[in-house]
Amino acid sequence: MALGLPSTMPGGAATVRELLAGGGRSFSFEFFPPRSDDGERSLWQALRELEPLHPTFVSVTYGAGGSTRDRTVRMTAQIAAETTLTPVGHLTCVGASRTELRSVVGSYAAAGVRTVLALRGDPPGGVGSPWVSHPQGLQHADELVTMLRSLGDFSIGVAAFPDGHPESLGLDADARVLARKAELGADFAITQFFFDVRGYFDLVERAERFGAAIPIIPGIMPVTDVRQIRRFAELSGTSLPTGLLDRLTAVVDDPEAVRGVGVEFATQLCSALLDGGAPGLHFYTLNRSTATREIYQALGISADA
């Protein structure tokens, strides 16, 4: 064992594993790391506006190609120290040696962060370019899960893909990969954002068939900008429903109307997911709080959910 991390992390915060095991639903928010001080202030404003909703956890991602890693780790530690929120630490294989990865894990543990989301990450050259690992690094997320298991009693989350991984060999192959990560010690999964409720439940069924008996939390990205969501969908391989695209295109010059359509669609999607038995919702907030708060209100989710 390269790091002598305690089996119980400092701070006494519950892990996501423990929270999900309680039988309730998980409602969580994800933020991206700002590249400037102004952006960081905006992120903190969104965090404070969402904090009263008492989410199960929040997380801050790495930037593209593993950039902003230091800022991400610092902000995650700051959330643990200065808020009532439970932070989840992001960890990707991109551009990092095993030694660097263990150092990041140590930083999270020292800050009392007991849950880590283990991801391979996008290729350093961007989505669509070949995956190249660090010479002294890891190739796949399952190796990252194994490393985390060896370093302490972390709760470990992983990614899942209702519309298929961008480099997928097929949806069954994706389900086998998820089952492998669960076998190695992953406690829960969070999906890439999607817009087709059937695709999510098909993923859950496939995962269970291949032995992945872990909660799979659906990822939700409320549409607030048409150009932005087109780009995100193209990069991730996520399908945009024709009906939603037509409605958005009809009001494309009215930002408030776009947000209204996006919130309405996301609310309907969330309602169908929860009615169908999804273990919760994970919101990709894009560092804004308004759309998420409106969906919460429309769904009638209580602050104690």
ZITA-V586960 format. One record per residue. N is the residue number from 0. RES is the residue in three letters. PHI is phi in whole degrees, 0 to 359 (NA if undefined). D_CENTER is the distance of its C-alpha to the mean C-alpha in whole Angstrom. Layout:
n=N res=RES phi=PHI d_center=D_CENTER
n=N res=RES phi=PHI d_center=D_CENTER
//
This chain:
n=0 res=MET phi=NA d_center=28
n=1 res=ALA phi=282 d_center=27
n=2 res=LEU phi=238 d_center=26
n=3 res=GLY phi=270 d_center=27
n=4 res=LEU phi=277 d_center=24
n=5 res=PRO phi=290 d_center=25
n=6 res=SER phi=290 d_center=24
n=7 res=THR phi=246 d_center=24
n=8 res=MET phi=287 d_center=22
n=9 res=PRO phi=299 d_center=23
n=10 res=GLY phi=98 d_center=23
n=11 res=GLY phi=77 d_center=23
n=12 res=ALA phi=289 d_center=19
n=13 res=ALA phi=289 d_center=18
n=14 res=THR phi=280 d_center=15
n=15 res=VAL phi=297 d_center=13
n=16 res=ARG phi=304 d_center=15
n=17 res=GLU phi=292 d_center=18
n=18 res=LEU phi=295 d_center=16
n=19 res=LEU phi=291 d_center=15
n=20 res=ALA phi=294 d_center=19
n=21 res=GLY phi=290 d_center=21
n=22 res=GLY phi=94 d_center=20
n=23 res=GLY phi=277 d_center=19
n=24 res=ARG phi=262 d_center=16
n=25 res=SER phi=257 d_center=12
n=26 res=PHE phi=237 d_center=11
n=27 res=SER phi=221 d_center=9
n=28 res=PHE phi=231 d_center=8
n=29 res=GLU phi=241 d_center=6
n=30 res=PHE phi=235 d_center=9
n=31 res=PHE phi=254 d_center=10
n=32 res=PRO phi=286 d_center=13
n=33 res=PRO phi=290 d_center=16
n=34 res=ARG phi=261 d_center=19
n=35 res=SER phi=217 d_center=22
n=36 res=ASP phi=295 d_center=23
n=37 res=ASP phi=297 d_center=24
n=38 res=GLY phi=297 d_center=20
n=39 res=GLU phi=293 d_center=19
n=40 res=ARG phi=296 d_center=21
n=41 res=SER phi=295 d_center=20
n=42 res=LEU phi=297 d_center=16
n=43 res=TRP phi=295 d_center=18
n=44 res=GLN phi=297 d_center=20
n=45 res=ALA phi=297 d_center=17
n=46 res=LEU phi=301 d_center=16
n=47 res=ARG phi=293 d_center=19
n=48 res=GLU phi=288 d_center=19
n=49 res=LEU phi=267 d_center=16
n=50 res=GLU phi=304 d_center=17
n=51 res=PRO phi=297 d_center=20
n=52 res=LEU phi=281 d_center=18
n=53 res=HIS phi=52 d_center=17
n=54 res=PRO phi=296 d_center=13
n=55 res=THR phi=298 d_center=13
n=56 res=PHE phi=200 d_center=10
n=57 res=VAL phi=227 d_center=9
n=58 res=SER phi=214 d_center=7
n=59 res=VAL phi=237 d_center=9
n=60 res=THR phi=281 d_center=8
n=61 res=TYR phi=280 d_center=11
n=62 res=GLY phi=285 d_center=13
n=63 res=ALA phi=303 d_center=15
n=64 res=GLY phi=66 d_center=16
n=65 res=GLY phi=83 d_center=15
n=66 res=SER phi=293 d_center=17
n=67 res=THR phi=66 d_center=17
n=68 res=ARG phi=304 d_center=16
n=69 res=ASP phi=297 d_center=18
n=70 res=ARG phi=295 d_center=17
n=71 res=THR phi=299 d_center=14
n=72 res=VAL phi=296 d_center=15
n=73 res=ARG phi=296 d_center=18
n=74 res=MET phi=292 d_center=16
n=75 res=THR phi=298 d_center=14
n=76 res=ALA phi=296 d_center=17
n=77 res=GLN phi=293 d_center=19
n=78 res=ILE phi=299 d_center=16
n=79 res=ALA phi=297 d_center=17
n=80 res=ALA phi=276 d_center=21
n=81 res=GLU phi=244 d_center=21
n=82 res=THR phi=228 d_center=20
n=83 res=THR phi=269 d_center=19
n=84 res=LEU phi=278 d_center=16
n=85 res=THR phi=265 d_center=14
n=86 res=PRO phi=272 d_center=12
n=87 res=VAL phi=249 d_center=9
n=88 res=GLY phi=273 d_center=10
n=89 res=HIS phi=277 d_center=9
n=90 res=LEU phi=214 d_center=11
n=91 res=THR phi=235 d_center=12
n=92 res=CYS phi=282 d_center=16
n=93 res=VAL phi=295 d_center=16
n=94 res=GLY phi=62 d_center=20
n=95 res=ALA phi=228 d_center=20
n=96 res=SER phi=281 d_center=23
n=97 res=ARG phi=301 d_center=22
n=98 res=THR phi=297 d_center=24
n=99 res=GLU phi=295 d_center=22
n=100 res=LEU phi=297 d_center=19
n=101 res=ARG phi=296 d_center=21
n=102 res=SER phi=294 d_center=22
n=103 res=VAL phi=297 d_center=18
n=104 res=VAL phi=300 d_center=18
n=105 res=GLY phi=298 d_center=21
n=106 res=SER phi=296 d_center=20
n=107 res=TYR phi=298 d_center=17
n=108 res=ALA phi=299 d_center=19
n=109 res=ALA phi=296 d_center=22
n=110 res=ALA phi=273 d_center=20
n=111 res=GLY phi=86 d_center=19
n=112 res=VAL phi=277 d_center=16
n=113 res=ARG phi=253 d_center=16
n=114 res=THR phi=235 d_center=12
n=115 res=VAL phi=229 d_center=10
n=116 res=LEU phi=265 d_center=8
n=117 res=ALA phi=262 d_center=10
n=118 res=LEU phi=231 d_center=10
n=119 res=ARG phi=293 d_center=13
n=120 res=GLY phi=95 d_center=12
n=121 res=ASP phi=288 d_center=14
n=122 res=PRO phi=305 d_center=18
n=123 res=PRO phi=305 d_center=19
n=124 res=GLY phi=274 d_center=21
n=125 res=GLY phi=103 d_center=18
n=126 res=VAL phi=301 d_center=17
n=127 res=GLY phi=100 d_center=21
n=128 res=SER phi=270 d_center=22
n=129 res=PRO phi=295 d_center=23
n=130 res=TRP phi=283 d_center=21
n=131 res=VAL phi=231 d_center=23
n=132 res=SER phi=275 d_center=22
n=133 res=HIS phi=296 d_center=23
n=134 res=PRO phi=305 d_center=27
n=135 res=GLN phi=251 d_center=26
n=136 res=GLY phi=253 d_center=22
n=137 res=LEU phi=245 d_center=20
n=138 res=GLN phi=270 d_center=20
n=139 res=HIS phi=223 d_center=17
n=140 res=ALA phi=294 d_center=14
n=141 res=ASP phi=296 d_center=17
n=142 res=GLU phi=293 d_center=19
n=143 res=LEU phi=292 d_center=16
n=144 res=VAL phi=300 d_center=16
n=145 res=THR phi=299 d_center=19
n=146 res=MET phi=299 d_center=20
n=147 res=LEU phi=298 d_center=17
n=148 res=ARG phi=299 d_center=20
n=149 res=SER phi=281 d_center=23
n=150 res=LEU phi=258 d_center=22
n=151 res=GLY phi=161 d_center=21
n=152 res=ASP phi=273 d_center=20
n=153 res=PHE phi=274 d_center=17
n=154 res=SER phi=276 d_center=14
n=155 res=ILE phi=238 d_center=12
n=156 res=GLY phi=254 d_center=9
n=157 res=VAL phi=222 d_center=8
n=158 res=ALA phi=264 d_center=7
n=159 res=ALA phi=221 d_center=10
n=160 res=PHE phi=224 d_center=11
n=161 res=PRO phi=301 d_center=14
n=162 res=ASP phi=262 d_center=16
n=163 res=GLY phi=94 d_center=16
n=164 res=HIS phi=295 d_center=14
n=165 res=PRO phi=306 d_center=16
n=166 res=GLU phi=251 d_center=19
n=167 res=SER phi=296 d_center=19
n=168 res=LEU phi=267 d_center=22
n=169 res=GLY phi=141 d_center=22
n=170 res=LEU phi=294 d_center=20
n=171 res=ASP phi=294 d_center=22
n=172 res=ALA phi=298 d_center=21
n=173 res=ASP phi=300 d_center=17
n=174 res=ALA phi=295 d_center=18
n=175 res=ARG phi=295 d_center=20
n=176 res=VAL phi=297 d_center=17
n=177 res=LEU phi=297 d_center=15
n=178 res=ALA phi=296 d_center=18
n=179 res=ARG phi=296 d_center=19
n=180 res=LYS phi=295 d_center=16
n=181 res=ALA phi=294 d_center=16
n=182 res=GLU phi=299 d_center=20
n=183 res=LEU phi=278 d_center=19
n=184 res=GLY phi=134 d_center=18
n=185 res=ALA phi=293 d_center=14
n=186 res=ASP phi=262 d_center=14
n=187 res=PHE phi=201 d_center=11
n=188 res=ALA phi=231 d_center=8
n=189 res=ILE phi=237 d_center=5
n=190 res=THR phi=273 d_center=7
n=191 res=GLN phi=301 d_center=7
n=192 res=PHE phi=296 d_center=9
n=193 res=PHE phi=204 d_center=13
n=194 res=PHE phi=231 d_center=16
n=195 res=ASP phi=245 d_center=18
n=196 res=VAL phi=298 d_center=18
n=197 res=ARG phi=296 d_center=20
n=198 res=GLY phi=300 d_center=18
n=199 res=TYR phi=295 d_center=15
n=200 res=PHE phi=291 d_center=18
n=201 res=ASP phi=296 d_center=20
n=202 res=LEU phi=300 d_center=16
n=203 res=VAL phi=301 d_center=17
n=204 res=GLU phi=296 d_center=20
n=205 res=ARG phi=296 d_center=20
n=206 res=ALA phi=300 d_center=18
n=207 res=GLU phi=295 d_center=20
n=208 res=ARG phi=298 d_center=23
n=209 res=PHE phi=264 d_center=22
n=210 res=GLY phi=98 d_center=22
n=211 res=ALA phi=271 d_center=18
n=212 res=ALA phi=268 d_center=19
n=213 res=ILE phi=235 d_center=15
n=214 res=PRO phi=298 d_center=13
n=215 res=ILE phi=245 d_center=11
n=216 res=ILE phi=271 d_center=9
n=217 res=PRO phi=288 d_center=9
n=218 res=GLY phi=266 d_center=7
n=219 res=ILE phi=240 d_center=10
n=220 res=MET phi=240 d_center=11
n=221 res=PRO phi=298 d_center=14
n=222 res=VAL phi=281 d_center=17
n=223 res=THR phi=235 d_center=19
n=224 res=ASP phi=210 d_center=20
n=225 res=VAL phi=295 d_center=21
n=226 res=ARG phi=298 d_center=22
n=227 res=GLN phi=296 d_center=18
n=228 res=ILE phi=291 d_center=17
n=229 res=ARG phi=299 d_center=19
n=230 res=ARG phi=294 d_center=18
n=231 res=PHE phi=299 d_center=15
n=232 res=ALA phi=296 d_center=16
n=233 res=GLU phi=296 d_center=18
n=234 res=LEU phi=293 d_center=16
n=235 res=SER phi=267 d_center=14
n=236 res=GLY phi=78 d_center=17
n=237 res=THR phi=276 d_center=15
n=238 res=SER phi=276 d_center=19
n=239 res=LEU phi=265 d_center=20
n=240 res=PRO phi=300 d_center=22
n=241 res=THR phi=301 d_center=26
n=242 res=GLY phi=298 d_center=26
n=243 res=LEU phi=294 d_center=23
n=244 res=LEU phi=297 d_center=24
n=245 res=ASP phi=297 d_center=28
n=246 res=ARG phi=295 d_center=27
n=247 res=LEU phi=292 d_center=25
n=248 res=THR phi=297 d_center=28
n=249 res=ALA phi=294 d_center=30
n=250 res=VAL phi=237 d_center=29
n=251 res=VAL phi=302 d_center=28
n=252 res=ASP phi=271 d_center=30
n=253 res=ASP phi=237 d_center=29
n=254 res=PRO phi=304 d_center=26
n=255 res=GLU phi=293 d_center=26
n=256 res=ALA phi=292 d_center=27
n=257 res=VAL phi=300 d_center=24
n=258 res=ARG phi=298 d_center=22
n=259 res=GLY phi=299 d_center=24
n=260 res=VAL phi=296 d_center=23
n=261 res=GLY phi=298 d_center=20
n=262 res=VAL phi=294 d_center=19
n=263 res=GLU phi=297 d_center=22
n=264 res=PHE phi=296 d_center=20
n=265 res=ALA phi=297 d_center=17
n=266 res=THR phi=297 d_center=19
n=267 res=GLN phi=296 d_center=21
n=268 res=LEU phi=297 d_center=18
n=269 res=CYS phi=298 d_center=16
n=270 res=SER phi=298 d_center=19
n=271 res=ALA phi=295 d_center=20
n=272 res=LEU phi=295 d_center=17
n=273 res=LEU phi=294 d_center=18
n=274 res=ASP phi=297 d_center=21
n=275 res=GLY phi=276 d_center=21
n=276 res=GLY phi=103 d_center=19
n=277 res=ALA phi=301 d_center=15
n=278 res=PRO phi=282 d_center=14
n=279 res=GLY phi=150 d_center=13
n=280 res=LEU phi=216 d_center=10
n=281 res=HIS phi=238 d_center=7
n=282 res=PHE phi=263 d_center=8
n=283 res=TYR phi=277 d_center=7
n=284 res=THR phi=278 d_center=10
n=285 res=LEU phi=55 d_center=12
n=286 res=ASN phi=63 d_center=13
n=287 res=ARG phi=232 d_center=16
n=288 res=SER phi=248 d_center=16
n=289 res=THR phi=299 d_center=19
n=290 res=ALA phi=298 d_center=17
n=291 res=THR phi=297 d_center=15
n=292 res=ARG phi=295 d_center=18
n=293 res=GLU phi=293 d_center=20
n=294 res=ILE phi=293 d_center=18
n=295 res=TYR phi=306 d_center=18
n=296 res=GLN phi=295 d_center=22
n=297 res=ALA phi=295 d_center=22
n=298 res=LEU phi=279 d_center=21
n=299 res=GLY phi=73 d_center=23
n=300 res=ILE phi=285 d_center=20
n=301 res=SER phi=280 d_center=22
n=302 res=ALA phi=296 d_center=21
n=303 res=ASP phi=259 d_center=21
n=304 res=ALA phi=298 d_center=19
//
